[in-house]
Amino acid sequence: MTLRLHAHPLTAEVFAPFGDVLEAEGAPDKLINQGLCGRYHDRARLDFDGGRAGLSLFKAELRRLPYRLEMMERHPLGSQAFIPMSDDAFVVIVAQDAGNRPDTPLAFLTRPGQAVNFHRNTWHGVLTPISGSGLFAVIDRIGPGENLQEHWFGTPCEVVAD
C-alpha cells in the first residue's frame, strides 16, 4: 500500500526541526545602500564539518503532483540550501531520522519567494520544482569526505496537494 503525503504550506515554525525557511517577509532588519535596499540579515545556519561553503547552480526537471517519492538523502557533513532562481513554488520533503533511515516523511509546498536551508544530517527529498525554470542556487559543503547518504523506499510514497 502506498503512503499518501499531503503537501502543506511551508512555514518557519513547522519546518524549524529540519532547517530554515528563507524569505523576505515583514520589515527588513536594516536598510542599506542609501536606504534603497532592505537587508534581511543572517537567515540561515550554514553548518559545515570541514570543507568550505560553495555555491552551485542546479537545473532540475519540472515535476508534477502527485509526485512519486522513491528516495531521500541527507548530508552528514554539512547543511544544504535550495534557493529558486525564479518566483515559483517547489515541493520540500523532510523526515526525522529513525535509526539511520528516514521516518515518515512530511511534505511542504513553498510560496513564491521562499527558499529552504536543510540542517546538517536532515533527511530530505531531491529538488522538486513543479513550475518555472527549475533553476536553483544551492549552497552546500565542498570538500573531502562522504557527504551523501541515500535511502530508497521499498514502497514509494505519493505526494499530493493539500
N, C-alpha and C positions, 0 to 999 in steps of 0.2 A: 504494500500500500504506500502510495506517495504522500509524503508530508507536504501540506499546503501552507505556505508562509504568506501572510498578508503584509504588504509593504505599507508602513505607516509614515506619516510626515516626520522628517528628521528634526529633532530638537536637541539643543545642547544638553539639557537636563537628562534626557533618556540615554543619550549617546555617551555621557561622561565616563562610564566604566570602561569604554572601549577606545576613547580618544577625544579629540577636539573638533567641534564644528566651527568652521571658519566662515565668517560673514561680517559684513559692514552694516550692522544694524544699530539704530539709535545714534546718539551723539558721539562723534569721534573722541578719542582720548586727548587729542591735541590737534590744533591747527598749525600747519606748516606752510612753507612756500608763500609767504606774504599773505597768509590767511586763505589761500585758494585751494588748499588740499587738506582733507581730514585724515589724520593718522589713527588707525585702529591698531594699537601697539601690542606686540608680543602675544599673539592669539593662539599659538600652538607650542606644545612642549616637544621640541626636537630632541631625541634621546638616542645617542649612538655609543656602542661599545667598541671603541677603537674606530679606525677609519675616519671618514670625513663626510660632511653633508655634500650631496651632489644634486643638481637639478637636471632632469632629463625630460624630454618630450615624448609622450606616448600617443600613438594613433590607434584607438580601439574601434573595432567594428561595432556598429549600432546593433542593439538587441531589441527585443520587444517583450512585453508582458502578455501572457505568462512566460516567465523565464525559468529554464531548467537549470537548477543549481546542482552541479555534479562534484565540484571540488572547492575547497577553501585552502587558504595558505596563511602562513604567518612568518614574521621576520624576527628571529630571536636576538639579533644584534643591532636592531635599530627601528625607529619609528618610520612611518611612510605616509606622506601627504598626497592626496589626489586633488588637484586643482583644475577644474574645467576651464578651457580657454574660450568657451562660448557661454552664453547665458541660457544654458539648457539643463534640464533635470537629468539625474542619473540615479541608479539604484545602488544602495550601500547595504552590504550584508555582513554581519558580525556574529561572533559566538564566543561565549566564555570557554575556557579550557576545561576539559573533562578527561584528565589522565592522558595528556598528550594527543588529544583529538578534540575537534570542536563539539561542544554541547549543542543543544537545539539552536539553530540559527535564528537571528532576528533580521528582518528586512526593513529598510527605510527608503523613502523617496525624497530626494532633495528638492528644494525650491531653486529656481534660477538665482544665481549669486551665492550659493552655498558650496563649500568645499569641506573636506574632512582630512584630519590627521589621525592615523591609527597609532595608538601607543605601541611601543615595542612588545613583541610576542603576542599580539592580539590576532586571533583567527579572523580572517576577513575574506570576502569574495573578491574576484578579479574586477577590473574596470568594467562597468556595465552601463554605458550610455544608452539611453532609449530615444534620444533625439539629438539634433545638432550635428556637429562635425566629428565627435569622438576624439578630439584633440585635448590632451591634458598635460599640464606641467606636473611632474612627480618629483617630490623632494624625498630622498631616502639616503641610506648609508652606502657609501662607496668605499670598498676596502677588502682586504683578505678575510677568509673565513666563510663558513657555510651560513648564509643569512636567509635561506628559504627552506621552509618545510611545507609540504603539501599533504592534504588529506582528501582522498577520493571516497565519496559515499557509495556504499553498496546499493542503496536505493536513492536516486536523486530526489531533491525537494523541488517543489514548484512554487515560484514566487508570483503572486498576483497583486493587482492594485487593491488597496483597502476599500 
